[in-house]
Structure formats: structure tokens, C-alpha cells
């Protein structure tokens, strides 16, 4: 049982149903008292008898309520209405990164900016001891002002929370999960670094770093396959930016950026070096205009549904996690393949630089010599 569209319950006018899953039902509502649109999510009565789903719903409330940050969708309230537990969050007009990618890759400077916004949100979450675990291109909303907001906390958990996931279950969206999520090992904040690395790669290239025909093939790629360098997929991406992506996608957590702050600083540094106005890291408006599209009226509903419900846990065959755990991982992420190209690039840049300096020195010497000769002639002229 849910709420009827067009009715007003407990001060919320039900505008439309945005979607439903085993995690609950999401509505777009108008808060009659605050005069604003919100997202109202309920745990249906039929699911309230499921102890695990109830615990997960209350954990989402507890986790999301602790996070207050400009790059995180705001949590508003949790209460009981007509015998049903509900939570309300901010309604964010805009499009998700996933929707934006339907029209192709995102320009490097904008991709860097969006990633920095998402990393700022992760810094807040990780600083509060919270792991997102479900970060995807669909959980990042680009607002009409060009600011990215993190959503989709249905799978988020505090490091102190008890384990709710059944054995043999992979938590998260298969195309974005970290190798340690595939293996079923203990997770920390670095799994979110990997997931954002996947999203960043997708923003830069328009493609996912790992594809497969089925669940098992995709999971195997996360554990063992080395992704192509982003600059090899999209020539407009610099080697330096591509190297940052590869570090975020390292198979072993110890080889990745260790914190969201470290990842963000690396992106901001390369952004300042390559941005014409040296102000890439600042929040600017007009990102949707750069994308060449405006948020269609119907996209608001899809966006709201996506950040209301993250991709759910994906059950796999029993023993699959153990099989992946036993699979050896590469020592580094494409390091040997990237080294020759980087060396060639460095050699080419150095040679060009020395040649330019030599030419400039010759020109200066010629000019100075000519001036000196004219001065001597002027003095010695009878």
C-alpha cells in the first residue's frame, strides 16, 4: 500500500510516483508548509515484515541524516505517516551524469570539475566514517547551475554498522564496483575511490573501462583486466589526466589514491595547469549548456528516481566471491604499457624545448650583433 497521486497526506501533496523497488517507493511531493518539492520515500507495509530490508531502510536514514554538504543531496526528515515509515530528501532538478553521457563524452575540464565536486562529497562522507558503496554515474546529479550533487545512499553504511549482506551477494552496481567488493573482502573508503574512478573514466571517454557479456565476465574484468589508457580511447584526454584515472582504478587499494582529498588535489592541480583561465576548480554555472542540452521536463522524474534508489545488491552464484578472491591480481595497473608512451612523450617534449631555445638564442645573437656593428660603423664613420 502506498499513497495516491493528487492526495495530500501529513502536509505532503503527492505529485507523482517516481519509481519503486524492493528498497521502497519514491514519490515527488510538494511540501505544503515549506512550499517546495521534495522526494518522499516510503518503506511499504509489506516490506516492513522483512527484518533485513527494514534495518537497511533505517540505516539509510541514519547515515544520510549525518551528511550535510553542498555537494550532497540534503536529507530533510524521517517520520511515520499512516503506519508507514517515510523519509524526505531534497528534490534536485537537473540531469544525472549517466543521462549527460548519452550524448557522448564530457570535455576534460568539465569532467575534472564534476569529479572534484563528487570527491568533495566523498570527503565529507568518509570523514564521518561512511562508505557509499553504490556510487555510479546515475548517483551524481548535475544541477542547472553546473554543480554535482551525490545521491543514492541506499547501500551506504557506517564502518561501525553490522553487516547486512548475505554471503554470496555482491554489493553495488556491477559495472562500478571495486575488486574488493567482487571478492567479498572487508571494505573501506577506497572502494568509493575506485567507483568514482570508473565514473571519471566514463566521463572522459564515453565508455566504461570494463565491459562483458555477463555478470561473471564483468566481475572478472574488475579483478584482473587492465583498462585501456583514457588518452588512447579519447585523443582529447591528456596522458597526465589518464594516468590519474589509472591510479584511481588500481586493483589493489594500496596502489590507489588513499583518500578522496588526495584524489581531488591531483585533479585540481592538473586542472589549473591545463585550464586557460586557471580557475577550473571553482564552481561555475552553465555546465548543462556546455553539454549541449537542457534538462527535459521528463528527466526530472528519472533523476529523482535514480537518486532515490541506488542499484540494488546483485546475487551471484554461491562461491563466486571466493573464486575471485583466489584469482591473482596484477601488480600494477597497465604501468608497463603506459611507460614507453610516456617516455616517448617526454623525449619529444624535451627535444622540442631544446630546439626552440637554440633557435631563440641564435636570433637574439644575430640581433645583438647587428646593433653592435651599426654602432661601430656610426662611431668610425668620417
Secondary structure as the mmCIF struct_conf table of DSSP 4:
data_model
#
loop_
_struct_conf.conf_type_id
_struct_conf.id
_struct_conf.beg_label_comp_id
_struct_conf.beg_label_asym_id
_struct_conf.beg_label_seq_id
_struct_conf.end_label_comp_id
_struct_conf.end_label_asym_id
_struct_conf.end_label_seq_id
TURN_TY1_P TURN_TY1_P1 UNK A 5 UNK A 6
STRN STRN1 UNK A 8 UNK A 9
TURN_TY1_P TURN_TY1_P2 UNK A 10 UNK A 11
STRN STRN2 UNK A 12 UNK A 21
TURN_TY1_P TURN_TY1_P3 UNK A 22 UNK A 23
STRN STRN3 UNK A 24 UNK A 31
TURN_TY1_P TURN_TY1_P4 UNK A 32 UNK A 35
STRN STRN4 UNK A 36 UNK A 43
HELX_RH_AL_P HELX_RH_AL_P1 UNK A 45 UNK A 48
TURN_TY1_P TURN_TY1_P5 UNK A 49 UNK A 49
HELX_RH_AL_P HELX_RH_AL_P2 UNK A 51 UNK A 65
TURN_TY1_P TURN_TY1_P6 UNK A 66 UNK A 66
TURN_TY1_P TURN_TY1_P7 UNK A 70 UNK A 71
STRN STRN5 UNK A 72 UNK A 72
HELX_LH_PP_P HELX_LH_PP_P1 UNK A 73 UNK A 74
STRN STRN6 UNK A 75 UNK A 81
TURN_TY1_P TURN_TY1_P8 UNK A 82 UNK A 83
STRN STRN7 UNK A 84 UNK A 90
STRN STRN8 UNK A 94 UNK A 96
HELX_RH_AL_P HELX_RH_AL_P3 UNK A 97 UNK A 100
HELX_RH_3T_P HELX_RH_3T_P1 UNK A 101 UNK A 103
HELX_LH_PP_P HELX_LH_PP_P2 UNK A 105 UNK A 107
HELX_RH_AL_P HELX_RH_AL_P4 UNK A 108 UNK A 127
TURN_TY1_P TURN_TY1_P9 UNK A 128 UNK A 129
STRN STRN9 UNK A 130 UNK A 131
HELX_RH_3T_P HELX_RH_3T_P2 UNK A 137 UNK A 139
STRN STRN10 UNK A 140 UNK A 143
TURN_TY1_P TURN_TY1_P10 UNK A 144 UNK A 145
BEND BEND1 UNK A 146 UNK A 146
STRN STRN11 UNK A 148 UNK A 150
TURN_TY1_P TURN_TY1_P11 UNK A 154 UNK A 155
STRN STRN12 UNK A 157 UNK A 158
TURN_TY1_P TURN_TY1_P12 UNK A 159 UNK A 160
BEND BEND2 UNK A 161 UNK A 161
HELX_LH_PP_P HELX_LH_PP_P3 UNK A 162 UNK A 163
BEND BEND3 UNK A 165 UNK A 165
HELX_LH_PP_P HELX_LH_PP_P4 UNK A 166 UNK A 166
TURN_TY1_P TURN_TY1_P13 UNK A 167 UNK A 168
STRN STRN13 UNK A 169 UNK A 170
BEND BEND4 UNK A 172 UNK A 172
TURN_TY1_P TURN_TY1_P14 UNK A 174 UNK A 176
HELX_RH_AL_P HELX_RH_AL_P5 UNK A 179 UNK A 183
TURN_TY1_P TURN_TY1_P15 UNK A 184 UNK A 184
TURN_TY1_P TURN_TY1_P16 UNK A 189 UNK A 189
HELX_RH_AL_P HELX_RH_AL_P6 UNK A 190 UNK A 205
BEND BEND5 UNK A 206 UNK A 207
BEND BEND6 UNK A 209 UNK A 209
BEND BEND7 UNK A 213 UNK A 214
HELX_RH_AL_P HELX_RH_AL_P7 UNK A 215 UNK A 224
HELX_LH_PP_P HELX_LH_PP_P5 UNK A 225 UNK A 229
HELX_RH_AL_P HELX_RH_AL_P8 UNK A 230 UNK A 233
TURN_TY1_P TURN_TY1_P17 UNK A 235 UNK A 236
BEND BEND8 UNK A 237 UNK A 237
HELX_RH_AL_P HELX_RH_AL_P9 UNK A 239 UNK A 248
TURN_TY1_P TURN_TY1_P18 UNK A 249 UNK A 249
BEND BEND9 UNK A 251 UNK A 252
HELX_RH_3T_P HELX_RH_3T_P3 UNK A 253 UNK A 255
BEND BEND10 UNK A 256 UNK A 256
BEND BEND11 UNK A 258 UNK A 259
HELX_RH_AL_P HELX_RH_AL_P10 UNK A 260 UNK A 274
TURN_TY1_P TURN_TY1_P19 UNK A 276 UNK A 277
BEND BEND12 UNK A 278 UNK A 278
TURN_TY1_P TURN_TY1_P20 UNK A 280 UNK A 281
BEND BEND13 UNK A 282 UNK A 282
BEND BEND14 UNK A 285 UNK A 285
HELX_RH_AL_P HELX_RH_AL_P11 UNK A 287 UNK A 290
TURN_TY1_P TURN_TY1_P21 UNK A 291 UNK A 292
TURN_TY1_P TURN_TY1_P22 UNK A 297 UNK A 298
HELX_RH_AL_P HELX_RH_AL_P12 UNK A 299 UNK A 308
BEND BEND15 UNK A 309 UNK A 309
HELX_LH_PP_P HELX_LH_PP_P6 UNK A 310 UNK A 313
STRN STRN14 UNK A 314 UNK A 315
TURN_TY1_P TURN_TY1_P23 UNK A 318 UNK A 319
HELX_RH_AL_P HELX_RH_AL_P13 UNK A 320 UNK A 326
BEND BEND16 UNK A 327 UNK A 327
HELX_LH_PP_P HELX_LH_PP_P7 UNK A 328 UNK A 330
BEND BEND17 UNK A 331 UNK A 334
HELX_RH_AL_P HELX_RH_AL_P14 UNK A 335 UNK A 380
#
